[in-house]
Amino acid sequence: MTNPKGAQGINRIGRLLDLVPYISAHQGISLADLANAFSSTPAHITEDLNTLWMCGLPGYTPLELMELSFESGFVTIQNAQTLKRPRSLGRDEILALILGLEYLKDQVSSENVLKEIADLLAKLSNLVGNFIHERLTTAMPALAGIRSQLSLAVDHREALTIEYHSLVRDSVTFRTILPLDIFTENNTEYLLAFCNLSHSHRTFRLDRILSITQNSNESTIPEGTPNQNQGKTTINLSIISRERDVREAFGLEVKVRDSQRDLETSVDVFNTDWAVRIVMSMGGAVAIDAPTQTSRAVSERAAKALLGYEVGTA
Protein backbone atom coordinates (compact mmCIF):
# COMPACT_ATOMS: atom_id res chain seq x y z
CA MET A 1 0.00 0.00 0.00
CA THR A 2 1.39 3.39 -0.97
CA ASN A 3 1.53 6.54 1.08
CA PRO A 4 0.33 9.36 -1.21
CA LYS A 5 0.93 12.08 1.38
CA GLY A 6 4.55 11.02 1.91
CA ALA A 7 5.15 10.73 -1.82
CA GLN A 8 3.68 14.18 -2.42
CA GLY A 9 5.96 15.64 0.24
CA ILE A 10 9.06 14.11 -1.35
CA ASN A 11 7.98 15.25 -4.82
CA ARG A 12 7.50 18.80 -3.59
CA ILE A 13 10.88 18.91 -1.87
CA GLY A 14 12.52 17.73 -5.07
CA ARG A 15 10.62 20.34 -7.07
CA LEU A 16 11.62 23.14 -4.70
CA LEU A 17 15.28 22.16 -5.01
CA ASP A 18 15.04 22.13 -8.82
CA LEU A 19 13.00 25.32 -9.25
CA VAL A 20 15.77 27.79 -8.32
CA PRO A 21 18.34 26.75 -10.95
CA TYR A 22 15.62 26.16 -13.55
CA ILE A 23 14.07 29.63 -13.15
CA SER A 24 17.54 31.20 -13.08
CA ALA A 25 18.17 29.68 -16.51
CA HIS A 26 14.67 30.56 -17.84
CA GLN A 27 14.05 34.09 -16.56
CA GLY A 28 10.59 35.41 -17.46
CA ILE A 29 9.05 31.97 -18.00
CA SER A 30 5.27 31.88 -17.69
CA LEU A 31 3.63 30.09 -14.78
CA ALA A 32 1.88 27.76 -17.22
CA ASP A 33 5.12 26.77 -18.95
CA LEU A 34 6.85 26.36 -15.60
CA ALA A 35 4.06 24.09 -14.38
CA ASN A 36 4.31 21.99 -17.57
CA ALA A 37 8.09 21.69 -17.18
CA PHE A 38 7.61 20.22 -13.70
CA SER A 39 4.48 18.17 -14.53
CA SER A 40 2.53 20.21 -12.00
CA THR A 41 -0.19 22.84 -11.94
CA PRO A 42 0.07 26.65 -11.81
CA ALA A 43 -1.59 26.56 -8.38
CA HIS A 44 1.01 24.17 -6.96
CA ILE A 45 3.86 26.09 -8.56
CA THR A 46 2.52 29.32 -7.03
CA GLU A 47 2.56 27.64 -3.60
CA ASP A 48 6.17 26.58 -4.21
CA LEU A 49 7.16 30.12 -5.22
CA ASN A 50 5.58 31.52 -2.07
CA THR A 51 7.68 29.05 -0.07
CA LEU A 52 10.87 29.98 -1.91
CA TRP A 53 10.14 33.63 -1.16
CA MET A 54 11.17 32.93 2.44
CA CYS A 55 14.35 31.04 1.53
CA GLY A 56 17.89 32.35 1.34
CA LEU A 57 21.21 32.43 3.11
CA PRO A 58 21.78 32.72 6.87
CA GLY A 59 20.91 36.18 8.07
CA TYR A 60 17.50 36.00 6.37
CA THR A 61 17.24 39.74 5.80
CA PRO A 62 16.09 41.15 2.43
CA LEU A 63 19.77 41.16 1.42
CA GLU A 64 20.07 37.37 1.80
CA LEU A 65 16.60 36.18 0.79
CA MET A 66 15.81 35.32 -2.81
CA GLU A 67 13.78 37.86 -4.76
CA LEU A 68 10.93 36.34 -6.77
CA SER A 69 8.46 38.06 -9.05
CA PHE A 70 5.47 36.17 -10.43
CA GLU A 71 2.41 38.35 -9.86
CA SER A 72 2.20 39.13 -13.58
CA GLY A 73 2.09 35.45 -14.49
CA PHE A 74 5.75 35.42 -15.56
CA VAL A 75 8.45 34.28 -13.15
CA THR A 76 11.84 35.87 -12.52
CA ILE A 77 14.30 35.26 -9.70
CA GLN A 78 17.21 37.29 -8.35
CA ASN A 79 19.75 37.06 -5.54
CA ALA A 80 19.97 33.29 -5.97
CA GLN A 81 23.46 33.05 -7.49
CA THR A 82 25.13 31.61 -4.41
CA LEU A 83 22.49 28.91 -4.03
CA LYS A 84 23.58 27.36 -7.32
CA ARG A 85 26.76 26.22 -5.63
CA PRO A 86 26.88 23.24 -3.25
CA ARG A 87 27.48 24.47 0.28
CA SER A 88 29.44 22.74 2.98
CA LEU A 89 27.40 21.20 5.77
CA GLY A 90 28.25 21.59 9.42
CA ARG A 91 27.74 18.90 12.04
CA ASP A 92 24.41 20.35 13.21
CA GLU A 93 23.14 20.57 9.63
CA ILE A 94 24.13 16.96 8.94
CA LEU A 95 22.34 15.83 12.11
CA ALA A 96 19.24 17.78 11.06
CA LEU A 97 19.28 16.06 7.67
CA ILE A 98 19.62 12.66 9.34
CA LEU A 99 16.60 13.36 11.53
CA GLY A 100 14.60 14.56 8.52
CA LEU A 101 15.49 11.46 6.49
CA GLU A 102 14.61 9.19 9.40
CA TYR A 103 11.20 10.86 9.50
CA LEU A 104 10.71 10.50 5.75
CA LYS A 105 11.67 6.84 5.94
CA ASP A 106 8.55 6.19 8.01
CA GLN A 107 6.31 8.09 5.60
CA VAL A 108 7.01 6.23 2.34
CA SER A 109 6.71 2.65 1.15
CA SER A 110 8.39 2.84 -2.25
CA GLU A 111 11.36 0.45 -2.23
CA ASN A 112 13.36 2.72 -4.58
CA VAL A 113 12.84 5.77 -2.39
CA LEU A 114 13.61 3.80 0.76
CA LYS A 115 16.86 2.57 -0.80
CA GLU A 116 17.87 6.14 -1.71
CA ILE A 117 17.08 7.31 1.82
CA ALA A 118 19.11 4.45 3.30
CA ASP A 119 22.10 5.30 1.10
CA LEU A 120 21.95 8.96 2.11
CA LEU A 121 21.63 8.05 5.79
CA ALA A 122 24.69 5.82 5.56
CA LYS A 123 26.79 8.55 3.94
CA LEU A 124 25.68 11.25 6.37
CA SER A 125 26.11 8.98 9.42
CA ASN A 126 29.66 8.20 8.35
CA LEU A 127 30.42 11.93 8.10
CA VAL A 128 29.11 12.65 11.58
CA GLY A 129 30.82 9.57 12.98
CA ASN A 130 34.18 10.58 11.57
CA PHE A 131 33.68 14.11 12.82
CA ILE A 132 32.94 13.04 16.39
CA HIS A 133 35.72 10.47 16.37
CA GLU A 134 38.38 12.85 15.09
CA ARG A 135 37.25 15.98 16.92
CA LEU A 136 35.48 15.75 20.24
CA THR A 137 34.68 19.43 20.02
CA THR A 138 34.31 21.92 17.18
CA ALA A 139 36.24 24.40 19.31
CA MET A 140 39.55 22.50 19.16
CA PRO A 141 42.19 25.19 18.61
CA ALA A 142 44.37 25.06 15.51
CA LEU A 143 48.04 24.22 15.86
CA ALA A 144 49.98 27.22 17.09
CA GLY A 145 52.49 26.94 14.24
CA ILE A 146 49.76 27.03 11.57
CA ARG A 147 48.05 29.99 13.19
CA SER A 148 51.36 31.85 13.46
CA GLN A 149 52.20 31.27 9.79
CA LEU A 150 48.77 32.42 8.70
CA SER A 151 48.95 35.54 10.86
CA LEU A 152 52.26 36.53 9.29
CA ALA A 153 50.89 35.89 5.81
CA VAL A 154 47.86 38.08 6.55
CA ASP A 155 50.08 40.92 7.78
CA HIS A 156 52.41 40.75 4.77
CA ARG A 157 49.79 39.71 2.16
CA GLU A 158 51.93 36.69 1.20
CA ALA A 159 50.65 33.70 -0.74
CA LEU A 160 50.67 30.24 0.82
CA THR A 161 49.90 26.71 -0.29
CA ILE A 162 47.74 24.82 2.19
CA GLU A 163 46.80 21.17 2.46
CA TYR A 164 43.10 21.28 3.36
CA HIS A 165 40.73 18.51 4.45
CA SER A 166 37.13 18.95 3.32
CA LEU A 167 34.93 17.07 5.77
CA VAL A 168 31.83 16.86 3.56
CA ARG A 169 33.71 15.72 0.45
CA ASP A 170 36.09 13.66 2.61
CA SER A 171 38.96 14.74 0.39
CA VAL A 172 42.29 16.52 0.81
CA THR A 173 43.28 19.23 -1.67
CA PHE A 174 46.26 21.54 -2.09
CA ARG A 175 45.25 25.16 -2.60
CA THR A 176 47.23 28.31 -3.29
CA ILE A 177 45.64 31.07 -1.28
CA LEU A 178 46.12 34.73 -0.40
CA PRO A 179 45.24 34.99 3.34
CA LEU A 180 43.16 38.05 4.23
CA ASP A 181 41.94 37.67 7.81
CA ILE A 182 41.62 35.27 10.74
CA PHE A 183 38.45 35.42 12.81
CA THR A 184 36.56 33.36 15.38
CA GLU A 185 32.91 32.41 15.16
CA ASN A 186 31.10 30.11 17.61
CA ASN A 187 34.43 29.25 19.25
CA THR A 188 35.88 28.04 15.94
CA GLU A 189 38.77 29.75 14.14
CA TYR A 190 38.44 30.54 10.43
CA LEU A 191 40.67 31.95 7.72
CA LEU A 192 39.27 34.25 5.04
CA ALA A 193 41.35 34.02 1.87
CA PHE A 194 41.29 34.32 -1.90
CA CYS A 195 41.60 30.79 -3.29
CA ASN A 196 43.23 30.34 -6.70
CA LEU A 197 41.65 26.91 -7.10
CA SER A 198 38.08 28.23 -6.94
CA HIS A 199 38.99 31.72 -8.25
CA SER A 200 36.98 33.39 -5.49
CA HIS A 201 37.03 34.24 -1.79
CA ARG A 202 36.72 31.26 0.52
CA THR A 203 36.54 30.60 4.26
CA PHE A 204 38.67 27.78 5.70
CA ARG A 205 38.56 26.26 9.17
CA LEU A 206 41.97 26.45 10.77
CA ASP A 207 41.66 23.03 12.39
CA ARG A 208 41.21 21.44 8.95
CA ILE A 209 44.41 22.92 7.52
CA LEU A 210 46.83 19.99 7.63
CA SER A 211 50.00 21.75 6.49
CA ILE A 212 51.28 25.05 5.11
CA THR A 213 54.15 25.79 2.74
CA GLN A 214 55.45 29.10 1.50
CA ASN A 215 54.59 29.88 -2.11
CA SER A 216 57.23 31.69 -4.13
CA ASN A 217 54.77 32.63 -6.88
CA GLU A 218 53.07 35.98 -6.49
CA SER A 219 49.38 35.60 -5.72
CA THR A 220 47.02 38.42 -6.54
CA ILE A 221 43.28 38.72 -6.83
CA PRO A 222 42.44 38.73 -10.56
CA GLU A 223 40.96 41.77 -12.24
CA GLY A 224 37.18 41.72 -12.29
CA THR A 225 36.82 39.59 -9.17
CA PRO A 226 34.08 40.95 -6.89
CA ASN A 227 35.66 42.86 -4.01
CA GLN A 228 39.04 42.59 -5.74
CA ASN A 229 40.88 44.99 -3.42
CA GLN A 230 39.68 43.15 -0.39
CA GLY A 231 41.19 44.25 2.87
CA LYS A 232 39.96 45.72 6.10
CA THR A 233 38.32 49.08 5.70
CA THR A 234 37.14 51.05 8.72
CA ILE A 235 33.78 52.69 8.13
CA ASN A 236 32.46 55.43 10.42
CA LEU A 237 28.72 55.27 11.00
CA SER A 238 26.11 57.63 12.41
CA ILE A 239 23.07 55.81 13.75
CA ILE A 240 20.00 57.97 13.15
CA SER A 241 17.17 55.63 14.17
CA ARG A 242 16.36 51.92 14.68
CA GLU A 243 19.56 51.58 16.65
CA ARG A 244 19.12 47.91 17.49
CA ASP A 245 18.42 46.96 13.86
CA VAL A 246 21.48 48.89 12.67
CA ARG A 247 23.79 47.31 15.24
CA GLU A 248 22.54 43.82 14.43
CA ALA A 249 22.89 44.40 10.67
CA PHE A 250 26.54 45.44 11.06
CA GLY A 251 27.34 42.84 13.71
CA LEU A 252 27.86 45.48 16.40
CA GLU A 253 27.27 44.93 20.08
CA VAL A 254 23.77 45.91 21.16
CA LYS A 255 24.15 47.94 24.33
CA VAL A 256 22.52 50.57 26.48
CA ARG A 257 23.58 54.03 25.36
CA ASP A 258 25.35 56.25 27.86
CA SER A 259 25.66 59.29 25.62
CA GLN A 260 24.91 60.69 22.20
CA ARG A 261 28.42 59.71 21.13
CA ASP A 262 27.37 56.07 21.25
CA LEU A 263 25.32 56.79 18.13
CA GLU A 264 28.58 57.37 16.28
CA THR A 265 30.54 54.18 15.83
CA SER A 266 32.88 52.40 13.44
CA VAL A 267 33.06 48.94 11.95
CA ASP A 268 35.75 47.06 10.03
CA VAL A 269 34.48 45.53 6.78
CA PHE A 270 36.12 43.67 3.92
CA ASN A 271 33.51 44.54 1.33
CA THR A 272 32.48 48.19 1.17
CA ASP A 273 29.80 47.38 -1.40
CA TRP A 274 28.19 45.14 1.23
CA ALA A 275 28.21 48.07 3.67
CA VAL A 276 26.58 50.29 1.04
CA ARG A 277 23.82 47.71 0.51
CA ILE A 278 23.22 47.46 4.25
CA VAL A 279 22.90 51.25 4.57
CA MET A 280 20.50 51.37 1.60
CA SER A 281 18.36 48.61 3.10
CA MET A 282 18.05 50.48 6.41
CA GLY A 283 16.06 53.29 4.76
CA GLY A 284 17.85 56.27 6.33
CA ALA A 285 18.37 54.72 9.76
CA VAL A 286 22.16 54.91 9.39
CA ALA A 287 24.64 57.03 7.44
CA ILE A 288 28.27 56.49 6.47
CA ASP A 289 30.48 59.43 7.50
CA ALA A 290 33.80 58.05 6.27
CA PRO A 291 35.54 57.13 4.11
CA THR A 292 34.25 59.75 1.69
CA GLN A 293 34.30 57.39 -1.28
CA THR A 294 31.97 54.94 0.45
CA SER A 295 29.67 57.73 1.62
CA ARG A 296 29.53 59.06 -1.94
CA ALA A 297 28.66 55.57 -3.21
CA VAL A 298 25.59 55.54 -0.96
CA SER A 299 24.51 58.96 -2.25
CA GLU A 300 24.95 57.94 -5.87
CA ARG A 301 23.02 54.69 -5.44
CA ALA A 302 20.22 56.50 -3.61
CA ALA A 303 20.02 59.10 -6.38
CA LYS A 304 19.73 56.37 -9.02
CA ALA A 305 17.02 54.63 -7.03
CA LEU A 306 15.09 57.87 -6.63
CA LEU A 307 15.41 58.63 -10.34
CA GLY A 308 14.04 55.20 -11.20
CA TYR A 309 11.12 55.74 -8.85
CA GLU A 310 10.31 59.16 -10.32
CA VAL A 311 10.49 57.83 -13.87
CA GLY A 312 8.32 54.86 -12.96
CA THR A 313 5.62 57.04 -11.39
CA ALA A 314 5.67 59.81 -13.98
Contacts in CASP RR format, 6 or more apart in sequence:
PFRMAT RR
TARGET T0000
AUTHOR 0000-0000-0000
METHOD contacts of the structure
MODEL  1
MTNPKGAQGINRIGRLLDLVPYISAHQGISLADLANAFSSTPAHITEDLN
TLWMCGLPGYTPLELMELSFESGFVTIQNAQTLKRPRSLGRDEILALILG
LEYLKDQVSSENVLKEIADLLAKLSNLVGNFIHERLTTAMPALAGIRSQL
SLAVDHREALTIEYHSLVRDSVTFRTILPLDIFTENNTEYLLAFCNLSHS
HRTFRLDRILSITQNSNESTIPEGTPNQNQGKTTINLSIISRERDVREAF
GLEVKVRDSQRDLETSVDVFNTDWAVRIVMSMGGAVAIDAPTQTSRAVSE
RAAKALLGYEVGTA
1 109 0 8 1.000
2 109 0 8 1.000
2 110 0 8 1.000
3 107 0 8 1.000
3 108 0 8 1.000
3 109 0 8 1.000
5 107 0 8 1.000
6 104 0 8 1.000
6 107 0 8 1.000
6 108 0 8 1.000
7 108 0 8 1.000
7 110 0 8 1.000
7 113 0 8 1.000
10 104 0 8 1.000
10 108 0 8 1.000
10 113 0 8 1.000
12 44 0 8 1.000
12 48 0 8 1.000
15 38 0 8 1.000
15 40 0 8 1.000
15 48 0 8 1.000
16 48 0 8 1.000
16 51 0 8 1.000
16 52 0 8 1.000
18 38 0 8 1.000
19 34 0 8 1.000
19 38 0 8 1.000
19 45 0 8 1.000
19 48 0 8 1.000
19 49 0 8 1.000
19 52 0 8 1.000
20 52 0 8 1.000
20 66 0 8 1.000
20 77 0 8 1.000
20 80 0 8 1.000
20 83 0 8 1.000
20 84 0 8 1.000
21 84 0 8 1.000
22 34 0 8 1.000
22 37 0 8 1.000
22 38 0 8 1.000
23 29 0 8 1.000
23 34 0 8 1.000
23 75 0 8 1.000
23 76 0 8 1.000
23 77 0 8 1.000
24 77 0 8 1.000
24 80 0 8 1.000
24 81 0 8 1.000
24 84 0 8 1.000
26 34 0 8 1.000
27 76 0 8 1.000
27 77 0 8 1.000
28 74 0 8 1.000
28 75 0 8 1.000
28 76 0 8 1.000
29 37 0 8 1.000
29 74 0 8 1.000
29 75 0 8 1.000
30 73 0 8 1.000
30 74 0 8 1.000
30 75 0 8 1.000
31 42 0 8 1.000
31 45 0 8 1.000
31 46 0 8 1.000
31 70 0 8 1.000
31 73 0 8 1.000
31 74 0 8 1.000
31 75 0 8 1.000
32 42 0 8 1.000
34 42 0 8 1.000
34 45 0 8 1.000
34 75 0 8 1.000
35 41 0 8 1.000
35 42 0 8 1.000
35 44 0 8 1.000
35 45 0 8 1.000
38 45 0 8 1.000
46 70 0 8 1.000
49 68 0 8 1.000
49 70 0 8 1.000
49 75 0 8 1.000
52 66 0 8 1.000
52 68 0 8 1.000
52 77 0 8 1.000
53 65 0 8 1.000
53 66 0 8 1.000
53 68 0 8 1.000
54 65 0 8 1.000
55 65 0 8 1.000
55 66 0 8 1.000
56 64 0 8 1.000
56 65 0 8 1.000
56 66 0 8 1.000
56 80 0 8 1.000
56 83 0 8 1.000
57 64 0 8 1.000
57 82 0 8 1.000
57 83 0 8 1.000
58 64 0 8 1.000
61 249 0 8 1.000
61 281 0 8 1.000
62 281 0 8 1.000
63 79 0 8 1.000
63 277 0 8 1.000
63 278 0 8 1.000
63 281 0 8 1.000
64 79 0 8 1.000
65 79 0 8 1.000
66 77 0 8 1.000
66 78 0 8 1.000
66 79 0 8 1.000
66 80 0 8 1.000
66 83 0 8 1.000
67 77 0 8 1.000
67 78 0 8 1.000
67 79 0 8 1.000
68 75 0 8 1.000
68 76 0 8 1.000
68 77 0 8 1.000
69 75 0 8 1.000
69 76 0 8 1.000
69 77 0 8 1.000
70 76 0 8 1.000
88 166 0 8 1.000
88 167 0 8 1.000
88 168 0 8 1.000
89 97 0 8 1.000
89 127 0 8 1.000
89 168 0 8 1.000
90 167 0 8 1.000
90 168 0 8 1.000
91 128 0 8 1.000
91 131 0 8 1.000
91 132 0 8 1.000
91 138 0 8 1.000
94 124 0 8 1.000
94 127 0 8 1.000
94 128 0 8 1.000
94 131 0 8 1.000
95 128 0 8 1.000
97 120 0 8 1.000
97 124 0 8 1.000
98 121 0 8 1.000
98 124 0 8 1.000
98 125 0 8 1.000
98 128 0 8 1.000
101 117 0 8 1.000
101 120 0 8 1.000
101 121 0 8 1.000
101 124 0 8 1.000
102 121 0 8 1.000
104 117 0 8 1.000
105 114 0 8 1.000
105 117 0 8 1.000
105 118 0 8 1.000
105 121 0 8 1.000
108 114 0 8 1.000
108 117 0 8 1.000
127 167 0 8 1.000
127 168 0 8 1.000
127 170 0 8 1.000
130 167 0 8 1.000
130 170 0 8 1.000
131 167 0 8 1.000
135 207 0 8 1.000
138 186 0 8 1.000
138 187 0 8 1.000
138 188 0 8 1.000
139 187 0 8 1.000
139 188 0 8 1.000
140 207 0 8 1.000
141 147 0 8 1.000
141 189 0 8 1.000
141 206 0 8 1.000
141 207 0 8 1.000
142 189 0 8 1.000
142 206 0 8 1.000
142 207 0 8 1.000
142 209 0 8 1.000
146 206 0 8 1.000
146 209 0 8 1.000
146 211 0 8 1.000
146 212 0 8 1.000
147 182 0 8 1.000
147 189 0 8 1.000
147 206 0 8 1.000
149 160 0 8 1.000
149 212 0 8 1.000
150 160 0 8 1.000
150 179 0 8 1.000
150 182 0 8 1.000
150 191 0 8 1.000
150 206 0 8 1.000
150 209 0 8 1.000
150 212 0 8 1.000
151 182 0 8 1.000
152 158 0 8 1.000
153 159 0 8 1.000
153 160 0 8 1.000
153 179 0 8 1.000
154 179 0 8 1.000
154 180 0 8 1.000
154 181 0 8 1.000
154 182 0 8 1.000
157 178 0 8 1.000
157 179 0 8 1.000
158 179 0 8 1.000
158 214 0 8 1.000
158 215 0 8 1.000
159 176 0 8 1.000
159 177 0 8 1.000
159 178 0 8 1.000
159 215 0 8 1.000
159 217 0 8 1.000
159 218 0 8 1.000
159 219 0 8 1.000
160 176 0 8 1.000
160 177 0 8 1.000
160 179 0 8 1.000
160 212 0 8 1.000
160 213 0 8 1.000
160 214 0 8 1.000
160 215 0 8 1.000
161 174 0 8 1.000
161 175 0 8 1.000
161 176 0 8 1.000
161 177 0 8 1.000
161 212 0 8 1.000
161 213 0 8 1.000
161 214 0 8 1.000
161 215 0 8 1.000
162 174 0 8 1.000
162 175 0 8 1.000
162 177 0 8 1.000
162 204 0 8 1.000
162 209 0 8 1.000
162 210 0 8 1.000
162 211 0 8 1.000
162 212 0 8 1.000
163 172 0 8 1.000
163 173 0 8 1.000
163 174 0 8 1.000
163 209 0 8 1.000
163 210 0 8 1.000
163 211 0 8 1.000
163 212 0 8 1.000
164 172 0 8 1.000
164 173 0 8 1.000
164 174 0 8 1.000
164 175 0 8 1.000
164 204 0 8 1.000
164 208 0 8 1.000
164 209 0 8 1.000
164 210 0 8 1.000
165 171 0 8 1.000
165 172 0 8 1.000
165 208 0 8 1.000
165 210 0 8 1.000
166 172 0 8 1.000
166 173 0 8 1.000
166 208 0 8 1.000
167 208 0 8 1.000
172 210 0 8 1.000
173 197 0 8 1.000
175 195 0 8 1.000
175 196 0 8 1.000
175 197 0 8 1.000
176 195 0 8 1.000
176 196 0 8 1.000
176 197 0 8 1.000
176 215 0 8 1.000
176 217 0 8 1.000
176 219 0 8 1.000
177 191 0 8 1.000
177 193 0 8 1.000
177 194 0 8 1.000
177 195 0 8 1.000
177 196 0 8 1.000
177 202 0 8 1.000
177 204 0 8 1.000
177 219 0 8 1.000
178 193 0 8 1.000
178 194 0 8 1.000
178 196 0 8 1.000
178 219 0 8 1.000
178 220 0 8 1.000
178 221 0 8 1.000
179 191 0 8 1.000
179 192 0 8 1.000
179 193 0 8 1.000
180 192 0 8 1.000
180 193 0 8 1.000
180 194 0 8 1.000
180 201 0 8 1.000
180 230 0 8 1.000
180 231 0 8 1.000
180 270 0 8 1.000
181 191 0 8 1.000
181 192 0 8 1.000
181 231 0 8 1.000
181 232 0 8 1.000
181 270 0 8 1.000
182 189 0 8 1.000
182 190 0 8 1.000
182 191 0 8 1.000
182 192 0 8 1.000
182 206 0 8 1.000
183 189 0 8 1.000
183 190 0 8 1.000
183 192 0 8 1.000
184 190 0 8 1.000
188 205 0 8 1.000
188 207 0 8 1.000
189 205 0 8 1.000
189 206 0 8 1.000
189 207 0 8 1.000
190 203 0 8 1.000
190 204 0 8 1.000
190 205 0 8 1.000
190 206 0 8 1.000
191 203 0 8 1.000
191 204 0 8 1.000
191 205 0 8 1.000
191 206 0 8 1.000
191 209 0 8 1.000
192 201 0 8 1.000
192 202 0 8 1.000
192 203 0 8 1.000
192 270 0 8 1.000
193 201 0 8 1.000
193 202 0 8 1.000
193 203 0 8 1.000
193 204 0 8 1.000
194 200 0 8 1.000
194 201 0 8 1.000
194 202 0 8 1.000
194 219 0 8 1.000
194 221 0 8 1.000
194 225 0 8 1.000
194 230 0 8 1.000
195 201 0 8 1.000
195 202 0 8 1.000
196 219 0 8 1.000
199 222 0 8 1.000
199 225 0 8 1.000
200 225 0 8 1.000
200 226 0 8 1.000
201 227 0 8 1.000
201 230 0 8 1.000
221 228 0 8 1.000
221 229 0 8 1.000
221 230 0 8 1.000
222 228 0 8 1.000
226 273 0 8 1.000
227 270 0 8 1.000
227 271 0 8 1.000
227 273 0 8 1.000
230 270 0 8 1.000
230 271 0 8 1.000
231 270 0 8 1.000
232 268 0 8 1.000
232 269 0 8 1.000
232 270 0 8 1.000
233 268 0 8 1.000
233 269 0 8 1.000
233 270 0 8 1.000
233 272 0 8 1.000
233 291 0 8 1.000
233 294 0 8 1.000
234 266 0 8 1.000
234 267 0 8 1.000
234 268 0 8 1.000
235 266 0 8 1.000
235 267 0 8 1.000
235 268 0 8 1.000
235 269 0 8 1.000
235 272 0 8 1.000
235 275 0 8 1.000
235 288 0 8 1.000
235 290 0 8 1.000
235 291 0 8 1.000
235 294 0 8 1.000
236 264 0 8 1.000
236 265 0 8 1.000
236 266 0 8 1.000
236 288 0 8 1.000
236 289 0 8 1.000
236 290 0 8 1.000
237 246 0 8 1.000
237 250 0 8 1.000
237 264 0 8 1.000
237 265 0 8 1.000
237 266 0 8 1.000
237 267 0 8 1.000
237 286 0 8 1.000
237 287 0 8 1.000
237 288 0 8 1.000
237 289 0 8 1.000
238 263 0 8 1.000
238 264 0 8 1.000
238 286 0 8 1.000
238 287 0 8 1.000
238 289 0 8 1.000
239 246 0 8 1.000
239 247 0 8 1.000
239 263 0 8 1.000
239 264 0 8 1.000
239 265 0 8 1.000
239 285 0 8 1.000
239 286 0 8 1.000
240 263 0 8 1.000
240 284 0 8 1.000
240 285 0 8 1.000
240 286 0 8 1.000
240 287 0 8 1.000
241 284 0 8 1.000
241 285 0 8 1.000
242 282 0 8 1.000
242 285 0 8 1.000
243 257 0 8 1.000
243 263 0 8 1.000
244 254 0 8 1.000
245 282 0 8 1.000
245 285 0 8 1.000
246 252 0 8 1.000
246 282 0 8 1.000
246 285 0 8 1.000
246 286 0 8 1.000
247 253 0 8 1.000
247 254 0 8 1.000
248 254 0 8 1.000
249 278 0 8 1.000
249 281 0 8 1.000
249 282 0 8 1.000
250 267 0 8 1.000
250 275 0 8 1.000
250 278 0 8 1.000
250 286 0 8 1.000
251 267 0 8 1.000
252 265 0 8 1.000
252 267 0 8 1.000
255 262 0 8 1.000
257 263 0 8 1.000
264 289 0 8 1.000
267 275 0 8 1.000
269 275 0 8 1.000
272 293 0 8 1.000
272 294 0 8 1.000
272 297 0 8 1.000
273 297 0 8 1.000
275 288 0 8 1.000
275 294 0 8 1.000
276 288 0 8 1.000
276 294 0 8 1.000
276 297 0 8 1.000
276 298 0 8 1.000
276 301 0 8 1.000
278 286 0 8 1.000
279 286 0 8 1.000
279 287 0 8 1.000
279 288 0 8 1.000
279 298 0 8 1.000
280 298 0 8 1.000
280 301 0 8 1.000
280 302 0 8 1.000
280 305 0 8 1.000
287 295 0 8 1.000
287 298 0 8 1.000
288 294 0 8 1.000
288 295 0 8 1.000
288 298 0 8 1.000
289 295 0 8 1.000
END
